[in-house]
């Protein structure tokens, strides 16, 4: 039987990248003492007040069809959040409510890219970016980042990577997997390249509320860049609600107008009771969210300090997000082989850097979404495994 060419472009770009996570979860389900430090799924419960709104609104009958753009209340809440952040008036016609950041990224690139286009992506990059870009028929152009420079994107490197067919830059700050956070000054320099080269900026800001120190910066907040910037985000990480699948894309009105027929053809709306809960979440501050952010900072310090003297490893403190990158190249093992051996010998599941691009080869991505005592025990096991490969 015949299958569309998109299925060929996406072969090997789905769950194959998550092999060690899937294998670790399988072993844990069988009773093995596996510590899971793989995916960015918050281990904290969400604020109960948000769950109360979802339950109340569901029982109140908010279970019928929604419109394709999003319910007025949630669109107003998103607009208000970005208006407060940017100091500009934000129209609800700039926003599309979508099922999570992943859907928002997919819909965005299906709107702005196609076969023959090139998409610039700082490397390392999140594992699904490759598949999203391949789905459009466009080509991913990696912009290698230097581990010795904390994986920060340099504007000059970006400019050198631009091709004649470049259509957009996919930016992610705080970065998954590296934890790098770009300053407003760095974004302004990157933005100048995008203006000169007439590039879209797609800014994945799902970790925006998890900057450890200082202020979050976005190209969308820059009045010189906002007309070429699309932000994708959700409450999955910020409010520990990944299963809600509540996200959005926000950009110029013309962009959102172009995106809506695409999203409506596939989705045509979300669950109104979840949209109500999202509006409630975005209109308030929660002590539980602040406690979660502080826990990630504490756990990052715990992990970095515990592995400071691990033979063959180099671990640096992230600037945001929920991951730590560990450089294992001096052990002589690839990231994949180190991660697989660590799972087999020590029952610790981490993500190999090879799942996140060429520049992440020889690294591990270690999630901070486990209790402090589990992370401490995982560090003991990682140290033991590292010493076996560096006996001197």
Secondary structure, 3 states (H helix, E strand, C coil): CCCCHHHHHCCCCCHHHHHHHHHHHHHHHCCCCCEECCCCCCCCCCCHHHHHHHHHHHHCCCCCCCCCCCCHHHHHHHHHHHHHHHCCCCCHHHEEEECHHHHHHHHHHHHHCCCCCEEEEEECCCCCHHHHHHHHCCEEEEEECCHHHCCCCCHHHHHHHCCCCEEEEEEECCCCCCCCCCCHHHHHHHHHHHHHCCCEEEEECCCHHHECCCCCCCHHHCCCCHHHEEEEEECCCCCCCHHHCCEEEECCHHHHHHHHHHHHHHCCCCCHHHHHHHHHHHCCCCHHHHHHHHHHHHHHHHHHHHCCCCCCCEECCCCECCEEEEECHHHCCCHHHHHHHHHHHHCEECEEHHHHCHHHCCEEEEECCCCHHHHHHHHHHHHHHHHHHCCC
